[in-house]
Amino acid sequence: AFDIVIQAGAVLACAVWYAPLLRDRVLELRAADAGVRNCARNLWLSLAIAFVPVVAIGLAFRKPIKALLFGPAPVAWALLVGGLVMIAADLFFRRRPANRTLDDMGPVSALKVGLFQCFSLIPGTSRSMATMVGAMFSGFDTRAAADFSFLLAIPVLGGATCYEVLKEWPVLVRDIGPAAMAVGLATSFLFGWLSIAGFLRLIARVGLLPFGLYRIALAGVVWLALLR
């Protein structure tokens, strides 16, 4: 519960980073130009559609996931498989570059991204990785895929945080305490902001390959810890 709740800091970092874009899309809903209005509506509709699958599956399988998959071994496997997926996606799209932008996101593409996002319910699977790979397989360039992934984090992680707070608040107060939660939230915000800024710069230059290699190396570290 603590791991989920402190994500509120990262959610806030996403909201602050993308505040200008979100503000513009709200204002564009009342624009005189029909094309501009449709573009704004498409983004909000796409976020709503991509949000639904992970909520439905997460609520349905919340307890089995916590009981069976929260542990070092499942996380290590998820890190390894996720790293291999990222490397494969990077090599594939270097040969077949995509060119769709964030303005091209529509209901069908959003549903595909939302279904890919469901893989992030497996502990150790990066939500950003899952949504980005889903967007890239729908024809979006890496920047558009990253932008939509971070925008989608706001309702998804925000909803998960609110749900966990309502469900586990007495336990959090008793076993963690307000001070520790405040430190966790502040740290989450800081590193969330730095991660967004750094990731968006790096992804345009180096693609997913280094991040895939990092996940594989981290999986090895986890396995070494398990063997001790």
Sine and cosine of phi, psi and omega as CSV:
sin_phi,cos_phi,sin_psi,cos_psi,sin_omega,cos_omega
0.00,0.00,-0.66,0.75,0.01,-1.00
-0.89,0.46,-0.68,0.73,0.02,-1.00
-0.84,0.54,-0.63,0.77,-0.04,-1.00
-0.97,0.24,-0.69,0.73,-0.09,-1.00
-0.90,0.44,-0.64,0.77,-0.05,-1.00
-0.94,0.34,-0.15,0.99,0.10,-1.00
-0.91,0.41,-0.24,0.97,0.04,-1.00
-0.84,0.54,-0.53,0.85,0.05,-1.00
-0.90,0.44,-0.68,0.73,0.03,-1.00
-0.92,0.39,-0.59,0.81,0.05,-1.00
-0.88,0.48,-0.70,0.71,0.02,-1.00
-0.89,0.45,-0.62,0.78,0.04,-1.00
-0.88,0.48,-0.68,0.73,0.05,-1.00
-0.89,0.46,-0.70,0.71,-0.04,-1.00
-0.89,0.45,-0.65,0.76,0.00,-1.00
-0.93,0.36,-0.69,0.73,-0.03,-1.00
-0.88,0.48,-0.69,0.73,-0.07,-1.00
-0.99,-0.12,0.20,0.98,-0.01,-1.00
-0.82,0.57,-0.70,0.71,0.02,-1.00
-0.87,0.50,-0.69,0.73,0.01,-1.00
-0.90,0.43,-0.71,0.71,-0.02,-1.00
-0.90,0.43,-0.64,0.76,0.03,-1.00
-0.88,0.47,-0.70,0.71,0.00,-1.00
-0.89,0.46,-0.65,0.76,-0.02,-1.00
-0.93,0.36,-0.51,0.86,0.09,-1.00
-0.92,0.38,-0.73,0.68,-0.01,-1.00
-0.90,0.43,-0.57,0.82,-0.03,-1.00
-0.94,0.34,-0.26,0.97,0.06,-1.00
-0.89,0.45,-0.37,0.93,0.01,-1.00
-0.92,-0.40,0.34,0.94,-0.02,-1.00
-0.94,0.35,0.43,-0.90,0.01,-1.00
-0.95,0.32,-0.54,0.84,-0.03,-1.00
-0.98,0.20,0.82,-0.57,-0.03,-1.00
-0.90,0.43,-0.58,0.82,0.02,-1.00
-0.90,0.44,-0.65,0.76,0.03,-1.00
-0.91,0.42,-0.68,0.73,0.02,-1.00
-0.88,0.47,-0.69,0.72,-0.01,-1.00
-0.90,0.44,-0.63,0.78,0.02,-1.00
-0.89,0.46,-0.70,0.72,0.02,-1.00
-0.91,0.42,-0.69,0.72,0.00,-1.00
-0.89,0.45,-0.61,0.79,0.00,-1.00
-0.87,0.48,-0.65,0.76,-0.01,-1.00
-0.90,0.43,-0.75,0.66,-0.02,-1.00
-0.90,0.44,-0.66,0.75,0.03,-1.00
-0.91,0.42,-0.65,0.76,0.00,-1.00
-0.90,0.44,-0.67,0.74,0.03,-1.00
-0.89,0.46,-0.65,0.76,0.01,-1.00
-0.91,0.42,-0.69,0.73,-0.01,-1.00
-0.92,0.40,-0.69,0.72,0.00,-1.00
-0.92,0.40,-0.40,0.92,-0.03,-1.00
-0.96,0.28,-0.55,0.83,-0.19,-0.98
-0.91,0.42,-0.76,0.66,-0.10,-1.00
-0.84,0.54,-0.70,0.71,-0.06,-1.00
-0.93,0.37,-0.52,0.85,0.05,-1.00
-0.93,0.37,-0.73,0.69,-0.02,-1.00
-0.88,0.47,-0.75,0.66,-0.03,-1.00
-0.95,0.31,-0.61,0.79,0.01,-1.00
-0.89,0.45,-0.68,0.73,0.02,-1.00
-0.93,0.37,-0.59,0.81,-0.04,-1.00
-0.95,0.31,-0.56,0.83,-0.12,-0.99
-0.87,-0.49,0.35,0.94,-0.06,-1.00
-0.84,0.54,-0.76,0.65,-0.06,-1.00
-0.93,0.37,-0.73,0.68,0.06,-1.00
-0.87,0.50,-0.61,0.79,0.01,-1.00
-0.89,0.45,-0.72,0.70,0.00,-1.00
-0.90,0.43,-0.63,0.78,-0.08,-1.00
-0.96,0.28,-0.60,0.80,-0.16,-0.99
-0.97,-0.23,-0.49,0.87,-0.19,-0.98
-0.93,-0.36,-0.20,0.98,0.04,-1.00
-0.99,0.12,0.99,-0.16,0.00,-1.00
-0.02,-1.00,0.30,-0.96,-0.07,-1.00
-0.87,0.49,-0.68,0.73,-0.06,-1.00
-0.91,0.41,-0.77,0.64,0.05,-1.00
-0.86,0.50,-0.61,0.79,0.01,-1.00
-0.91,0.42,-0.66,0.75,0.01,-1.00
-0.88,0.47,-0.68,0.74,0.04,-1.00
-0.89,0.45,-0.67,0.74,0.00,-1.00
-0.90,0.43,-0.63,0.78,0.05,-1.00
-0.89,0.46,-0.71,0.71,-0.02,-1.00
-0.90,0.44,-0.79,0.61,-0.03,-1.00
-0.89,0.46,-0.68,0.73,0.02,-1.00
-0.88,0.48,-0.64,0.77,0.04,-1.00
-0.89,0.46,-0.68,0.73,0.03,-1.00
-0.90,0.44,-0.63,0.78,0.03,-1.00
-0.90,0.44,-0.68,0.73,-0.01,-1.00
-0.90,0.44,-0.67,0.75,0.01,-1.00
-0.91,0.42,-0.70,0.72,0.01,-1.00
-0.89,0.46,-0.68,0.73,0.01,-1.00
-0.90,0.44,-0.66,0.75,0.00,-1.00
-0.89,0.47,-0.73,0.68,-0.01,-1.00
-0.91,0.41,-0.61,0.80,0.00,-1.00
-0.91,0.42,-0.72,0.70,-0.09,-1.00
-0.99,0.14,-0.21,0.98,0.16,-0.99
-0.93,0.37,-0.54,0.84,0.01,-1.00
-1.00,0.09,-0.48,0.88,-0.03,-1.00
-0.79,-0.61,0.96,0.29,-0.07,-1.00
-0.88,0.47,0.66,-0.75,0.03,-1.00
-1.00,-0.01,0.35,-0.94,-0.06,-1.00
-0.68,-0.73,0.12,0.99,0.03,-1.00
-0.97,0.22,0.62,-0.79,-0.03,-1.00
-0.96,-0.29,0.01,-1.00,-0.03,-1.00
-0.87,0.50,-0.54,0.84,0.00,-1.00
-0.93,0.38,-0.27,0.96,-0.01,-1.00
-1.00,0.00,-0.06,1.00,-0.02,-1.00
-0.91,0.41,0.75,-0.66,0.02,-1.00
-0.70,-0.71,-0.03,-1.00,-0.08,-1.00
-0.84,0.54,-0.70,0.71,-0.04,-1.00
-0.91,0.42,-0.73,0.68,0.02,-1.00
-0.89,0.45,-0.64,0.77,0.00,-1.00
-0.89,0.45,-0.62,0.78,0.03,-1.00
-0.90,0.43,-0.65,0.76,0.05,-1.00
-0.87,0.49,-0.72,0.70,0.01,-1.00
-0.89,0.46,-0.67,0.74,0.01,-1.00
-0.88,0.48,-0.61,0.79,0.03,-1.00
-0.94,0.35,-0.65,0.76,0.08,-1.00
-0.88,0.47,-0.58,0.81,-0.03,-1.00
-0.89,0.46,-0.42,0.91,-0.01,-1.00
-0.88,0.48,-0.43,0.90,0.05,-1.00
-0.89,0.45,-0.39,0.92,-0.03,-1.00
-0.95,0.32,-0.15,0.99,0.08,-1.00
-0.94,0.35,-0.32,0.95,0.08,-1.00
-0.98,0.21,0.88,-0.47,-0.02,-1.00
-0.82,0.57,0.71,-0.70,-0.04,-1.00
0.99,-0.11,-0.19,0.98,0.06,-1.00
-1.00,-0.03,0.82,-0.57,-0.03,-1.00
-0.95,0.32,0.81,-0.59,0.05,-1.00
-0.90,0.43,-0.65,0.76,0.02,-1.00
-0.89,0.46,-0.68,0.73,0.01,-1.00
-0.88,0.48,-0.74,0.67,-0.06,-1.00
-0.88,0.48,-0.71,0.71,-0.03,-1.00
-0.95,0.32,-0.61,0.79,0.02,-1.00
-0.90,0.43,-0.71,0.71,0.02,-1.00
-0.89,0.46,-0.65,0.76,0.05,-1.00
-0.88,0.48,-0.67,0.74,0.02,-1.00
-0.93,0.38,-0.63,0.77,0.00,-1.00
-0.92,0.40,-0.61,0.80,0.07,-1.00
-0.95,0.32,-0.23,0.97,0.09,-1.00
-1.00,-0.06,0.10,1.00,0.12,-0.99
0.99,-0.14,0.19,0.98,-0.04,-1.00
-1.00,-0.05,0.57,-0.82,0.03,-1.00
-0.95,0.32,0.22,-0.97,-0.14,-0.99
-0.89,0.46,-0.59,0.81,-0.01,-1.00
-0.93,0.38,-0.70,0.72,0.03,-1.00
-0.90,0.44,-0.65,0.76,0.02,-1.00
-0.89,0.46,-0.67,0.74,0.01,-1.00
-0.92,0.39,-0.68,0.73,0.00,-1.00
-0.88,0.48,-0.72,0.69,-0.01,-1.00
-0.91,0.41,-0.60,0.80,0.03,-1.00
-0.88,0.47,-0.72,0.70,0.00,-1.00
-0.94,0.35,-0.61,0.79,0.05,-1.00
-0.90,0.44,-0.64,0.77,0.01,-1.00
-0.93,0.37,-0.42,0.91,0.03,-1.00
-0.89,0.46,-0.48,0.88,-0.07,-1.00
-0.89,0.46,-0.81,0.58,0.04,-1.00
-0.95,0.30,-0.59,0.81,-0.08,-1.00
-0.94,0.35,-0.82,0.57,-0.01,-1.00
-0.94,0.33,-0.56,0.83,0.06,-1.00
-0.90,0.44,-0.68,0.73,0.03,-1.00
-0.91,0.42,-0.68,0.73,0.01,-1.00
-0.89,0.46,-0.62,0.78,0.02,-1.00
-0.90,0.43,-0.74,0.67,0.00,-1.00
-0.87,0.49,-0.67,0.74,0.00,-1.00
-0.89,0.46,-0.70,0.72,-0.05,-1.00
-0.94,0.35,-0.60,0.80,0.05,-1.00
-0.89,0.46,-0.73,0.69,0.00,-1.00
-0.90,0.43,-0.59,0.81,-0.08,-1.00
-0.98,0.19,-0.63,0.78,-0.19,-0.98
-0.87,-0.49,0.24,0.97,-0.08,-1.00
-0.81,0.58,-0.73,0.68,0.01,-1.00
-0.85,0.52,-0.64,0.77,0.01,-1.00
-0.92,0.38,-0.67,0.74,0.01,-1.00
-0.88,0.47,-0.69,0.72,0.00,-1.00
-0.91,0.40,-0.67,0.74,-0.06,-1.00
-0.95,0.30,-0.71,0.71,-0.16,-0.99
-0.99,-0.15,-0.39,0.92,-0.01,-1.00
-0.96,-0.30,-0.80,0.60,0.02,-1.00
1.00,-0.08,0.50,-0.87,-0.03,-1.00
-0.87,0.50,-0.61,0.79,-0.05,-1.00
-0.90,0.44,-0.73,0.68,0.01,-1.00
-0.90,0.44,-0.63,0.78,0.03,-1.00
-0.91,0.42,-0.62,0.78,0.01,-1.00
-0.90,0.43,-0.68,0.73,0.04,-1.00
-0.89,0.45,-0.68,0.73,0.01,-1.00
-0.88,0.47,-0.67,0.74,-0.01,-1.00
-0.92,0.40,-0.69,0.72,0.00,-1.00
-0.90,0.43,-0.67,0.74,0.03,-1.00
-0.91,0.42,-0.66,0.75,0.03,-1.00
-0.88,0.48,-0.66,0.75,0.02,-1.00
-0.90,0.44,-0.73,0.68,-0.05,-1.00
-0.87,0.50,-0.79,0.61,-0.06,-1.00
-0.97,0.26,-0.43,0.90,0.13,-0.99
-0.89,0.45,-0.72,0.70,0.02,-1.00
-0.88,0.47,-0.74,0.67,-0.01,-1.00
-0.90,0.45,-0.60,0.80,0.00,-1.00
-0.92,0.40,-0.68,0.73,0.02,-1.00
-0.88,0.47,-0.76,0.65,-0.04,-1.00
-0.87,0.49,-0.72,0.69,-0.02,-1.00
-0.94,0.33,-0.66,0.75,-0.06,-1.00
-0.91,0.42,-0.69,0.72,-0.03,-1.00
-0.90,0.44,-0.54,0.84,0.06,-1.00
-0.96,0.29,-0.69,0.72,-0.08,-1.00
-0.95,0.32,-0.63,0.78,-0.11,-0.99
-0.88,0.47,-0.55,0.84,0.01,-1.00
-0.95,0.32,-0.44,0.90,-0.07,-1.00
-1.00,-0.04,-0.71,0.70,-0.19,-0.98
-0.90,-0.43,-0.17,0.99,-0.01,-1.00
0.96,0.28,-0.37,-0.93,-0.09,-1.00
-1.00,-0.01,-0.23,0.97,-0.13,-0.99
-0.81,0.59,-0.78,0.62,-0.01,-1.00
-0.88,0.48,-0.57,0.82,0.00,-1.00
-0.94,0.34,-0.57,0.82,0.08,-1.00
-0.91,0.41,-0.68,0.73,0.04,-1.00
-0.89,0.45,-0.63,0.78,0.04,-1.00
-0.87,0.49,-0.69,0.73,-0.01,-1.00
-0.90,0.43,-0.63,0.78,0.02,-1.00
-0.91,0.42,-0.68,0.74,0.04,-1.00
-0.89,0.46,-0.66,0.75,0.01,-1.00
-0.91,0.41,-0.61,0.79,0.07,-1.00
-0.87,0.49,-0.65,0.76,0.05,-1.00
-0.89,0.46,-0.64,0.77,0.04,-1.00
-0.89,0.47,-0.68,0.73,0.01,-1.00
-0.89,0.45,-0.69,0.72,0.02,-1.00
-0.89,0.45,-0.64,0.77,0.04,-1.00
-0.89,0.46,-0.64,0.77,0.04,-1.00
-0.90,0.44,-0.61,0.79,0.01,-1.00
-0.92,0.39,-0.53,0.84,-0.05,-1.00
-0.98,0.20,-0.22,0.98,-0.02,-1.00
-0.94,0.33,0.00,0.00,0.00,0.00
